[in-house]
């Protein structure tokens, strides 16, 4: 999106840096871009995240051009929630989005940061978190294209409100009736991008050339929806707290095409029956439980099998191999803090709908994946993929225990 404030920032920069010096430009013309520039005052840029149709939230992403050799301070003027900058600062790319790093880890504040641009840094991308959009999903599909038709089927879930094809996929035992079906979704809140890397890691277990991968391909069909709020992901929306409600409160009224299509896909393709239903999210950006991997647990009154859920937690703690560690002690029981029925007043979230409407369920989980710091370890796309693999490995172990 373009904003008049962006134009003002460019004009201000032009007035300050004339006489042949690079023209400073700050905009949101990048994948999932999101920023409002309030003012450029010398070497200080005042800006804020664009909330659009959401309530207070923290996502932002912008591009800076023409700042070579300069040191700029970026001051976020919307400081609600202690500011929108994560615990390790922004993720930054100087190669057009091919790679991202945390160059300001330990050097940023919650409401801003200062960055020194190199002599050749003509085009630098700044994101609140690692981005994941449709182009990244397409790379995942291409990576496993040899499996298409055999153990990988890419489909269209529905058309989004903006008329885009919303992707879905089936992986594993896709050419005959499987013994088990799992379902995984991500991005009910569009800005929670780390969830997508977890989903990728869970799916990739099915493609591995080992006994586990072979068993999964022979016995299990994995149904996945990588973008439950497709338009929001592409546009760089917050997604959380959308008006009149976000996608993860839409499993009662179904005003969004994606949520309705998910329920219809499970009903038509899976006969309304699944073994596992997992929905991946991300929490707030810092402090307390937000810097741990955890599950907000479901109401025991509707949980299909509390014993298996406990066993799931035990096995995940025991068998996880990646740097992102899950500990059941960090899970939030139902009725504690924000994890209560009051939080669902606008409508059911996906996992509540699954508990109430899907037959045969053994495992029903929401995971909250930190944006930057998980129990002291840095969060990266790779660590998220590793954790997705750990999740799927435990689901596999539990499924094999069944007679």
Secondary structure, DSSP 8 states (H G I E B T S, - for coil): ---HHHHHHHHHHHHHS-TTS---EEE--STT-B-EEEEEETTEEEEE---TTSSS----EEEEES-TT-EEEEEES--GGG-S--TT--EEESSTTS--B-TTTTT-BTTEEEEE--TT-SEEEEESS----HHHHHHHHHHTGGGBTTTEEEEEEEE-TTS-EEEEEEEES-SS--SEEEEEEE-SSTT-THHHHHHHHHHHGGG-SSHHHHHHHHHEEEEEES-TTHHHHHHT---TT-SS--GGG-TTT--SHHHHHHHHHHHHHSTTB-SEEEEEE---SSSGGGGSBB-B---TTT-S-HHHHHHHHHHHHHH--SSS-B-GGG-B-TTBTTBSGGGGTT---HHHHHHHH-BS-SEEEEEE--SSEETTEE--HHHHHHHHHHHHHHHHHHHHH--
